[in-house]
Amino acid sequence: MKIGKQKTLGIEFTPEKIADYISKLTIGNEYSGEFVLDPSTGSGVFMRRILNYIVRNFHLSPTYVIENILFGV
């Protein structure tokens, strides 16, 4: 889909750098086991970046994070 058409339809894609920044602000340096809900998953950039952030910083397996922590609509 061309960018002009995306704008006409109201489609926006969040750059990964921004999703990384928001992931860090949301989760922070202390993860205490709460789940993460993305109520508007779209392309999945937030889910992917939060998955990477939790796996990298809290040493949980990707499978565990996907099955128990991340929820998208």
C-alpha positions as CSV (number, residue, x, y, z in Angstrom):
1,M,0.0,0.0,0.0
2,K,1.4,3.4,-0.9
3,I,2.0,6.0,1.7
4,G,-0.6,8.4,0.2
5,K,-3.3,5.8,0.4
6,Q,-2.2,4.9,4.0
7,K,-2.7,8.5,5.1
8,T,-6.1,8.7,3.3
9,L,-7.2,5.6,5.2
10,G,-5.8,6.9,8.5
11,I,-3.2,4.2,8.7
12,E,-0.1,5.1,10.7
13,F,3.0,2.9,11.4
14,T,5.0,3.7,14.6
15,P,8.7,3.7,14.0
16,E,10.6,1.0,16.0
17,K,12.7,3.6,17.8
18,I,9.6,5.2,19.1
19,A,8.1,1.8,20.1
20,D,11.4,1.0,21.9
21,Y,11.3,4.3,23.8
22,I,7.6,3.7,24.8
23,S,8.4,0.1,25.8
24,K,11.2,1.3,28.1
25,L,8.9,3.9,29.7
26,T,6.1,1.4,30.1
27,I,8.1,-1.5,31.6
28,G,11.0,0.4,33.1
29,N,13.8,-1.3,35.0
30,E,11.7,-3.4,37.3
31,Y,9.3,-6.0,35.8
32,S,7.0,-7.5,38.5
33,G,5.0,-9.9,36.4
34,E,2.1,-7.9,35.2
35,F,0.7,-8.6,31.7
36,V,1.0,-6.2,28.8
37,L,-2.1,-5.4,26.7
38,D,-2.0,-3.7,23.3
39,P,-5.6,-2.8,22.5
40,S,-4.8,-1.8,19.0
41,T,-2.1,-4.2,17.8
42,G,-2.1,-3.1,14.2
43,S,1.2,-4.1,12.6
44,G,2.5,-5.5,15.9
45,V,5.4,-3.2,16.3
46,F,4.7,-2.5,20.0
47,M,4.2,-6.2,20.8
48,R,7.5,-7.1,19.0
49,R,9.5,-4.4,20.7
50,I,8.1,-5.1,24.2
51,L,8.8,-8.8,23.7
52,N,12.4,-8.0,22.8
53,Y,12.7,-5.6,25.7
54,I,11.4,-8.1,28.3
55,V,13.5,-11.0,26.9
56,R,16.7,-8.9,26.7
57,N,16.3,-7.1,30.1
58,F,14.6,-9.7,32.3
59,H,16.0,-12.9,30.8
60,L,12.6,-14.6,30.2
61,S,12.1,-16.9,27.3
62,P,10.3,-15.5,24.3
63,T,7.8,-18.4,24.5
64,Y,7.0,-17.6,28.1
65,V,6.5,-13.9,27.3
66,I,4.3,-14.6,24.3
67,E,2.1,-17.2,26.2
68,N,1.8,-15.5,29.5
69,I,2.5,-11.7,29.3
70,L,1.6,-10.2,25.9
71,F,-2.0,-9.8,24.9
72,G,-3.1,-8.0,21.8
73,V,-6.5,-7.1,20.3
